[in-house]
Amino acid sequence: MVDNPAAPDTGAGLPPIVDMGAYEYQGTLPVGDMDCDGDVDMDDVFPFALALIDPTAYQEQQPNCHPCQADMDDSAGLDGLDIQPFVNALVGP
């Protein structure tokens, strides 16, 4: 979950109130950027694997990123079919 600072905090509780759901806030991060630092590199390998195996644990370790960043094939799900596109993103064109 990610807080979109441009959107007003309208929910209950204290700000910042994070957006809920994979499609509510679409940032400009490249798909596969699992540490949300703006690029896909070797630092994203372990978080990518964790998102595939245990999205809840991934979310705990990367609270400002969303597991949907691992959906490399844009299938709206995380599975083994996301691995090869992730590897392709790592090694480049």
Number of C-alpha atoms within 10 A of each C-alpha: 19 19 17 16 11 6 11 11 16 10 11 7 8 8 11 14 18 16 17 12 11 14 9 11 15 9 11 8 16 15 21 28 25 30 24 19 13 13 17 22 18 11 13 20 18 12 24 24 16 19 25 20 14 13 19 14 14 22 17 10 14 17 13 14 20 22 25 22 20 28 23 23 16 12 11 11 15 20 15 11 13 19 19 12 15 23 15 11 18 17 10 9 5
